[in-house]
Amino acid sequence: MLLAYRIVGSHNDAEHAVQAAWLRARSADPAQLVNPEGWLTTVTARLCPRPASRPPSPARGPARGRRHPRRAARGRRGVRPS
């Protein structure tokens, strides 16, 4: 559940993905699952809808090297390039 929540950022979407993965696990052939935990993790991650845009993770902090678009257009001294 935590993995799905980290991917989608919503409890409801995460719960939906985990339930869908569990249903797939129940219908899978247990003899062919070499690593059930890894299989379930992979299926859950693939079922999670990816948000188009999300804020940066608090663990990683803001993206490095990115500048505000207006500031980047002005150049070094705050003057727009000609």
Residue pairs with C-beta under 8 A, 6 or more apart in sequence:
1 14
1 15
1 18
3 41
3 44
3 45
4 13
4 14
4 15
4 17
4 18
4 44
4 45
4 47
4 48
5 11
5 14
6 57
7 14
7 17
7 45
7 48
7 50
8 14
8 17
8 48
8 49
8 50
8 51
9 51
9 54
13 48
13 49
14 48
17 44
17 47
17 48
17 49
18 44
20 47
21 40
21 43
21 44
21 47
22 40
24 43
25 36
25 39
25 40
25 43
28 39
30 36
33 39
56 62
56 63
73 80
73 81
74 80
74 81
75 81
